[in-house]
Amino acid sequence: MQHSVREEGGVVVASLSGDVDLESSPRARELLLGLVRGGRSVLVELSAVGYIDSSGVASLIEAFQLARRAGTGFALVSPTPSALRVLQLARLDRVFTIHATLADAL
């Protein structure tokens, strides 16, 4: 998994790419929790994620829950079809706010 972080439109955009799996999910978790603890809304761009497993999804859920408790925004942007399918199978597409594009999210 690779990642980049930037500010856009007053929110933090974390772009993940590659596989978010058991090997890389601890890094994803650390990154996302750190960004949420920064007190600003976070958008997680998934347009380059080839594969995400349950540990990757758990990292997203934990960051979402922390953001919710802190009263900050947390949403997913442009998930790949495979990532979206995983979220749909777990019915998390009903939990997360998911935007089709970054422009829509901003």
Residue frames as a rotation matrix with the C-alpha (Angstrom) as fourth column:
MET 1
0.578 0.816 0.000 0.00
0.816 -0.578 0.000 0.00
0.000 0.000 -1.000 0.00
GLN 2
-0.708 -0.667 0.232 1.14
0.661 -0.742 -0.117 3.48
0.250 0.070 0.966 -0.82
HIS 3
0.393 0.853 -0.342 -0.46
0.908 -0.420 -0.003 6.70
-0.146 -0.309 -0.940 0.34
SER 4
-0.701 -0.494 0.514 -0.35
0.504 -0.853 -0.133 10.44
0.505 0.166 0.847 -0.05
VAL 5
0.098 0.684 -0.723 -1.93
0.942 -0.297 -0.153 13.15
-0.320 -0.666 -0.674 2.05
ARG 6
-0.804 -0.286 0.522 -2.89
0.457 -0.858 0.233 16.64
0.381 0.426 0.820 0.96
GLU 7
-0.442 0.690 -0.573 -5.21
0.350 -0.456 -0.819 19.46
-0.826 -0.562 -0.040 1.96
GLU 8
-0.889 0.245 0.387 -7.93
0.323 -0.263 0.909 20.41
0.324 0.933 0.155 -0.43
GLY 9
-0.166 0.893 0.419 -10.88
-0.014 -0.426 0.904 22.70
0.986 0.144 0.083 0.16
GLY 10
-0.077 0.086 0.993 -10.24
-0.894 -0.447 -0.031 22.83
0.442 -0.890 0.112 3.90
VAL 11
0.847 0.320 0.425 -10.28
-0.480 0.804 0.351 19.06
-0.229 -0.501 0.834 4.38
VAL 12
-0.276 -0.934 0.227 -7.55
-0.751 0.357 0.556 16.44
-0.601 -0.017 -0.799 4.51
VAL 13
0.752 0.434 -0.496 -7.49
-0.656 0.571 -0.493 14.02
0.069 0.697 0.714 1.58
ALA 14
-0.193 -0.757 0.625 -5.71
-0.612 0.590 0.526 10.71
-0.767 -0.281 -0.577 2.14
SER 15
0.511 0.293 -0.808 -5.23
-0.844 0.351 -0.407 8.79
0.164 0.889 0.426 -1.09
LEU 16
0.060 -0.434 0.899 -4.53
-0.447 0.794 0.413 5.09
-0.893 -0.426 -0.146 -0.70
SER 17
0.422 0.060 -0.904 -3.27
-0.887 0.231 -0.399 2.86
0.185 0.971 0.151 -3.49
GLY 18
-0.634 -0.623 -0.458 -2.33
-0.557 0.779 -0.289 -0.77
0.537 0.071 -0.841 -3.95
ASP 19
-0.007 0.587 -0.810 -3.55
0.307 0.772 0.557 -3.47
0.952 -0.244 -0.186 -1.59
VAL 20
-0.274 0.032 0.961 -4.89
-0.859 -0.457 -0.230 -2.63
0.432 -0.889 0.152 1.85
ASP 21
0.437 0.323 -0.840 -4.52
-0.112 0.946 0.305 -6.01
0.893 -0.039 0.449 3.48
LEU 22
0.919 -0.017 -0.393 -3.25
0.372 0.362 0.854 -7.71
0.128 -0.932 0.340 6.61
GLU 23
0.025 -0.999 -0.040 0.31
0.997 0.028 -0.077 -6.63
0.078 -0.038 0.996 5.86
SER 24
-0.679 -0.361 0.640 -0.44
0.464 -0.886 -0.007 -2.96
0.569 0.293 0.768 5.17
SER 25
0.314 0.933 0.177 -3.53
0.437 -0.307 0.845 -2.28
0.843 -0.188 -0.504 7.26
PRO 26
0.319 -0.216 -0.923 -1.54
0.915 -0.184 0.360 -1.36
-0.247 -0.959 0.139 10.40
ARG 27
-0.788 -0.614 -0.038 0.04
0.567 -0.749 0.342 1.50
-0.238 0.248 0.939 8.40
ALA 28
-0.465 0.712 0.527 -3.37
0.310 -0.426 0.850 2.50
0.829 0.559 -0.022 7.03
ARG 29
0.463 0.648 -0.604 -4.82
0.770 0.042 0.636 2.45
0.438 -0.760 -0.480 10.54
GLU 30
-0.113 -0.619 -0.777 -2.01
0.869 -0.441 0.225 4.58
-0.482 -0.650 0.588 11.95
LEU 31
-0.899 -0.223 0.378 -2.30
0.412 -0.725 0.553 7.06
0.151 0.652 0.743 9.09
LEU 32
-0.220 0.914 0.340 -6.08
0.332 -0.258 0.907 7.43
0.917 0.312 -0.247 9.25
LEU 33
0.492 0.384 -0.781 -6.30
0.849 -0.013 0.529 7.64
0.193 -0.923 -0.333 13.04
GLY 34
-0.430 -0.740 -0.517 -3.54
0.786 -0.589 0.190 10.27
-0.445 -0.325 0.835 13.07
LEU 35
-0.841 0.156 0.518 -5.36
0.277 -0.698 0.660 12.35
0.465 0.698 0.544 10.47
VAL 36
0.202 0.979 -0.040 -8.67
0.477 -0.062 0.876 12.14
0.855 -0.196 -0.480 12.34
ARG 37
0.292 -0.153 -0.944 -6.95
0.944 -0.112 0.310 13.10
-0.153 -0.982 0.111 15.58
GLY 38
-0.771 -0.599 0.216 -5.83
0.634 -0.753 0.176 16.25
0.057 0.272 0.961 13.79
GLY 39
-0.449 0.674 -0.587 -9.38
0.365 -0.461 -0.809 17.52
-0.816 -0.577 -0.039 14.28
ARG 40
-0.467 0.286 -0.837 -10.26
-0.750 -0.630 0.203 18.13
-0.469 0.722 0.509 10.64
SER 41
0.647 0.742 0.174 -12.57
-0.472 0.569 -0.674 16.35
-0.599 0.354 0.718 8.25
VAL 42
-0.513 -0.837 0.189 -10.93
-0.447 0.449 0.774 13.49
-0.733 0.313 -0.605 6.36
LEU 43
0.683 0.576 -0.449 -11.68
-0.695 0.323 -0.642 12.13
-0.225 0.751 0.621 2.90
VAL 44
-0.184 -0.712 0.678 -10.18
-0.267 0.699 0.663 8.75
-0.946 -0.059 -0.318 2.03
GLU 45
0.319 0.221 -0.922 -9.68
-0.930 -0.112 -0.349 8.36
-0.180 0.969 0.170 -1.70
LEU 46
0.027 -0.196 0.980 -9.79
-0.239 0.951 0.197 4.71
-0.971 -0.239 -0.021 -2.78
SER 47
0.750 0.386 -0.537 -9.64
-0.560 -0.063 -0.826 5.09
-0.353 0.920 0.169 -6.57
ALA 48
0.149 -0.776 -0.613 -6.31
-0.804 0.265 -0.532 3.24
0.575 0.572 -0.585 -6.78
VAL 49
-0.276 -0.177 0.945 -6.97
-0.802 0.585 -0.125 0.47
-0.530 -0.792 -0.303 -4.25
GLY 50
-0.483 0.017 -0.875 -6.73
-0.689 0.610 0.392 -2.86
0.540 0.793 -0.283 -6.03
TYR 51
-0.041 0.392 -0.919 -7.73
0.356 0.865 0.353 -4.99
0.934 -0.313 -0.175 -3.05
ILE 52
-0.418 -0.054 0.907 -8.99
-0.784 -0.483 -0.390 -4.40
0.459 -0.874 0.160 0.48
ASP 53
-0.409 0.256 -0.876 -9.57
0.324 0.938 0.123 -7.14
0.853 -0.234 -0.467 3.02
SER 54
0.562 0.757 -0.333 -11.32
0.553 -0.044 0.832 -7.22
0.615 -0.652 -0.443 6.38
SER 55
0.044 -0.601 -0.798 -8.31
0.943 -0.240 0.233 -5.78
-0.331 -0.762 0.556 8.20
GLY 56
-0.869 -0.312 0.384 -8.29
0.456 -0.808 0.374 -2.81
0.193 0.500 0.844 5.81
VAL 57
-0.052 0.946 0.321 -12.01
0.246 -0.300 0.922 -2.34
0.968 0.127 -0.217 6.29
ALA 58
0.471 0.185 -0.862 -11.50
0.861 0.115 0.495 -2.49
0.191 -0.976 -0.106 10.06
SER 59
-0.588 -0.742 -0.323 -9.01
0.772 -0.634 0.051 0.39
-0.243 -0.219 0.945 9.79
LEU 60
-0.709 0.413 0.572 -11.59
0.129 -0.721 0.681 2.47
0.694 0.556 0.457 7.93
ILE 61
0.329 0.901 -0.282 -14.27
0.448 0.114 0.887 1.64
0.832 -0.418 -0.366 10.51
GLU 62
0.128 -0.339 -0.932 -12.04
0.986 -0.057 0.156 2.56
-0.106 -0.939 0.327 13.44
ALA 63
-0.883 -0.468 0.025 -11.14
0.466 -0.869 0.167 5.91
-0.056 0.159 0.986 11.89
PHE 64
-0.390 0.837 0.383 -14.80
0.132 -0.361 0.923 6.56
0.911 0.411 0.031 11.06
GLN 65
0.445 0.586 -0.677 -15.83
0.720 0.215 0.660 5.84
0.532 -0.782 -0.326 14.66
LEU 66
-0.295 -0.636 -0.713 -13.12
0.900 -0.435 0.015 8.12
-0.320 -0.637 0.701 16.05
ALA 67
-0.922 -0.011 0.388 -14.19
0.214 -0.849 0.483 10.91
0.324 0.528 0.785 13.69
ARG 68
-0.011 0.999 0.031 -17.80
0.323 -0.026 0.946 10.44
0.946 0.021 -0.322 14.70
ARG 69
0.365 0.089 -0.927 -16.94
0.927 0.057 0.370 10.71
0.085 -0.994 -0.062 18.41
ALA 70
-0.561 -0.689 -0.460 -14.85
0.699 -0.692 0.184 13.81
-0.444 -0.218 0.869 17.70
GLY 71
0.391 0.823 -0.412 -17.61
0.370 -0.551 -0.748 15.40
-0.843 0.140 -0.520 15.64
THR 72
-0.317 -0.543 -0.778 -15.52
-0.592 -0.527 0.610 15.64
-0.741 0.654 -0.154 12.48
GLY 73
0.648 0.604 -0.464 -16.31
-0.714 0.270 -0.646 14.45
-0.265 0.749 0.607 8.99
PHE 74
-0.527 -0.738 0.421 -15.06
-0.430 0.659 0.617 11.20
-0.733 0.144 -0.665 7.50
ALA 75
0.646 0.755 -0.108 -16.01
-0.450 0.263 -0.853 9.92
-0.616 0.600 0.510 4.07
LEU 76
-0.185 -0.633 0.752 -14.78
0.396 0.652 0.646 7.65
-0.900 0.417 0.130 1.32
VAL 77
0.314 0.197 -0.929 -14.16
-0.646 -0.673 -0.361 8.83
-0.696 0.713 -0.084 -2.23
SER 78
0.353 -0.108 -0.929 -14.09
-0.920 0.139 -0.366 6.96
0.169 0.984 -0.050 -5.54
PRO 79
-0.012 -0.383 0.924 -13.74
-0.500 0.802 0.326 3.39
-0.866 -0.458 -0.201 -4.34
THR 80
-0.764 -0.270 -0.586 -12.72
-0.642 0.402 0.653 0.96
0.059 0.875 -0.480 -7.05
PRO 81
0.166 0.882 -0.441 -15.38
-0.741 0.406 0.535 -1.58
0.651 0.238 0.721 -8.02
SER 82
-0.060 -0.226 -0.972 -13.62
0.304 0.923 -0.233 -4.30
0.951 -0.310 0.014 -6.02
ALA 83
-0.954 -0.288 -0.090 -13.31
0.182 -0.313 -0.932 -2.11
0.240 -0.905 0.351 -2.91
LEU 84
-0.499 0.846 0.189 -16.93
-0.851 -0.519 0.077 -1.00
0.163 -0.122 0.979 -3.22
ARG 85
0.140 0.551 -0.823 -18.02
-0.358 0.803 0.477 -4.63
0.923 0.227 0.310 -3.54
VAL 86
-0.558 -0.407 -0.723 -16.31
0.519 0.509 -0.687 -5.50
0.648 -0.758 -0.073 -0.25
LEU 87
-0.970 0.214 0.119 -18.04
-0.238 -0.706 -0.668 -2.57
-0.059 -0.676 0.735 1.44
GLN 88
-0.199 0.950 -0.242 -21.39
-0.884 -0.067 0.463 -3.59
0.423 0.306 0.853 -0.04
LEU 89
-0.082 0.129 -0.988 -21.02
0.059 0.990 0.125 -7.22
0.995 -0.048 -0.089 1.06
ALA 90
-0.705 -0.240 -0.667 -20.45
0.663 0.113 -0.741 -6.01
0.253 -0.964 0.080 4.61
ARG 91
0.347 0.922 0.169 -23.30
0.860 -0.385 0.335 -3.50
0.374 0.029 -0.927 4.17
LEU 92
-0.160 -0.518 -0.840 -20.88
0.771 -0.597 0.222 -0.73
-0.617 -0.612 0.495 5.04
ASP 93
-0.778 -0.010 0.628 -22.01
0.501 -0.614 0.610 1.27
0.380 0.789 0.483 2.03
ARG 94
0.315 0.939 0.139 -24.95
0.500 -0.289 0.816 2.10
0.806 -0.188 -0.561 4.31
VAL 95
0.560 -0.213 -0.800 -22.64
0.784 -0.176 0.595 3.27
-0.268 -0.961 0.069 7.10
PHE 96
-0.468 -0.833 -0.295 -19.98
0.601 -0.545 0.585 5.28
-0.648 0.096 0.755 5.29
THR 97
0.670 0.441 -0.598 -20.68
-0.180 -0.684 -0.707 8.34
-0.721 0.581 -0.378 3.23
ILE 98
-0.202 -0.698 0.686 -19.29
0.622 0.449 0.641 7.41
-0.756 0.557 0.344 -0.19
HIS 99
0.410 0.253 -0.876 -18.72
-0.394 -0.817 -0.421 10.03
-0.823 0.517 -0.235 -2.88
ALA 100
0.853 -0.021 0.521 -18.24
0.440 0.564 -0.699 9.14
-0.279 0.826 0.490 -6.53
THR 101
0.293 -0.764 0.574 -15.64
0.606 -0.316 -0.730 11.84
0.739 0.562 0.371 -7.11
LEU 102
-0.484 -0.556 -0.675 -13.45
0.872 -0.367 -0.323 14.15
-0.068 -0.745 0.663 -5.07
ALA 103
-0.885 0.215 0.413 -15.26
-0.047 -0.924 0.379 17.12
0.463 0.316 0.828 -6.59
ASP 104
0.123 0.978 -0.168 -18.55
0.075 0.159 0.984 15.73
0.990 -0.134 -0.053 -5.25
ALA 105
0.201 -0.113 -0.973 -17.01
0.916 0.374 0.146 15.27
0.347 -0.920 0.179 -1.80
LEU 106
-0.773 -0.568 -0.281 -15.65
0.628 -0.746 -0.221 18.80
-0.084 -0.348 0.934 -1.66
